[in-house]
Amino acid sequence: MTIFCERAKTRMKELHITTRQLAKSIGMTESTVSRYLSGNRSPKIEELVKIAETLECSADYLLGLKESEKVVQKEIFKEIAGLFNRLSDDSTYRRKTNA
């Protein structure tokens, strides 16, 4: 669990996130998150996913299974989905494909 602690703390520093802010964003108490960060307790899978999302990295990275913390951001997915929705709603596009 040492890798998790080290990587979570590093990401928190990089993103300027406090233990209190992390706890609030994942809906837990600050003392519970402190136990995760000190290695005295392990997060459940659902909590790990929330922590990874807040720290903008993958759970695999936090667990030491990947070396890179880079993940595709949700905002990019939302933007792409919005573009596809606009494209499919565009009557010009529908006329061309239905012709």
Buried (B, 14 or more C-beta within 10 A) or exposed (E): BEEBBBBBBBBBEEEEBEBEBBBBBBEBEBEBBBBBBEEEEEBEEEBBBBBBBBBBBBBBBBBEEBEEBEBEEEEEEEEEEEEEEEEEEEEEEEEEEEE
